[in-house]
Amino acid sequence: MKKNLFSAMVLAVAAAAFSGCGGAGGDGTITLSYANFPPPETFPCVQMERWKEEVERRTGGKVRVRTYPGGTLLEAKAVFDGVVAGTADIGNFAMSYQPGRFPVSEAADQPHFFASAERASLKLAELLRREDPEEFREVKVLTAFTCPPGVIMSTKPVDDPTDLGHMTLRSSGTSLEAVRLLGAAPVAMPQSDVPDALHKGVVRGVVSSAEVLKDMNYALTCKHVAKARLPVTSFAVVMNMERWKSLPPDVQEVLEGLYEEQAEWTGRYVDGHAEEALRWAAEEQGVEISEPTEEQFRVLRERLEPLSAAYVERVAAKGIDGRRLLEFLRKE
């Protein structure tokens, strides 16, 4: 009797754990797990919480979303494969963290000099919907977005962003090669290591979107910002395909309806957050903010064009017309 009771308890605990991470509850509620890798206060997680609230509201509570920020369920480079395997129902990840694996998506991370994250996010979302690329065939893409265009945050003035004079700059993704082409010495390191590296002079600045001036308090040491509109970093939110197919049509309709809306909302939100950080840095931290002249932007485009040419050549080997993708992304 005791053995049977113990077995029943084990089964009950296992069932509760499963329903907590994804599945249907006893009342018919659908619970979805959503994995994310940055800290909760960062914009990819802010958009995750907004998406959760909208899904729960628009389904009238029929769907509940359990969110896991900060790599608590899946770490950054494990998100995509974890969703494919069913460890999480949904996951948000950055395609550039796995170079070469998402060749169509990489088109958005080339130097387009986007004016805003909103613009870049909508173009990326439209690109993925139009192309339906092979790289996402194992999952359902729920939305896509980017960070704002990159700025150069430095401890000394950048008089000419087209010639950075061997300055050591923390960079990542496509920006690594971009700053190299502009004469700087790029250094790859986690954001968490940057404040100490700046303090010790290991790096003299950071290339990233401007919200980190406030979020990571880089304005404390980086007293100069050049708004050079360097390459963005692209993100996608994907869902396990079997889980997607198991959803009722009305729930699928709600999620489909959020695809473009969420891309636009996220871009607009993070643009506002970046502008707020720039204002705060200028008004409260004495940071000087500059923007390249038209002539400097012309030279920037010329200097960074080899990145686009290399991308076109690289994806051609996979049968992808990279030039066509770049032209679409740059079309007004």
C-alpha positions, 0 to 999 in steps of 0.5 A: 500500500505504502509503495503504491502511495509513494508511486502515486506521489512521484507521478503527481510531482512529475505531472505538476512539473511538466504542466509548470514548464509547458502543457495543459492544466487540469482546467484546460489552461495551456501553459507555455514556457519561454526561455530568455538569456539576458537579465530581466531588466534588459529590452529582450526580456521587457519585450518578453513580459509584454508579449506574455501579458498580451497573449494571456489577455487576448486569449482570455486566460486560456494561455499562461506563459511562464517566463525564464529570463537570465539564462535560468532555463536555457543559456544564450547559445543553447536557446535555439536547440533547446526549443527544438528539443522541447526543453522550452516551448518558446525561446528568444535568441540572437542569431549572430551568437552562432555565426554561419548558422542563420545565413538569411538572418545575417543579412540584417546584421550587415552595415545598413545604417538603420535610423532606428531599431523600429525600422530595423525590426520591421524590416527583419520581421518582414524579411523572415516572413517573406523568405521563410528561410530554411534555417528556421524550418524546425521551429515557428518564428513568433516575432523578430527584432533588433537592438538600436544602431550601434554607437561608439562610447569612449573615454576620449573624443572620437573626432572622426568615426571613419578613423578610430586610430587603433583605439581598443573597443569592446565589440561583438557580432558584426561590429567586431569586423566593422570597428576593425575596418574603421581602424580600431582594435576590437576586443570581444568580452561579456558585457559584465566584464566591461566596467572593470576593463574600462576602469583598468584601461584594457579597453578605451570604449564600447561599441553597442546600442546606447541604452547600456550607457545607463543600464550598465553605467558606462557613462561613468567612464565613457564621456564621449559618444559618437552616433555612428549608426553601426550594425544592429544585432538581430533577435528572433523568438521561436517556438517548438514546432510540435508545440505550435501544431498542438495549439488550438486554431484560435490561440495560433491566430492570436500568436500570429497576430502579434508577429509584426506588432511585437516587432514594432513595439519592441523596436519603438520601446528600445529606441525610446530607452536608448534616447532616454539613456543618451539624455541622462548621460548628457544631462547628469553625467556630462557625456558629450554626444556627437553625430557624424557629418554627411561626408563622414557617413559617406566614408563610413558606408564606403569603409564598411562595404567590404562587410556586405561584399563578404556576406554576399560571397559567403552565402552564395556558397549556400545558394542564397542571393545575398545581394537581393536580401541586402537590397530589400533591407535597404529599400525605403 
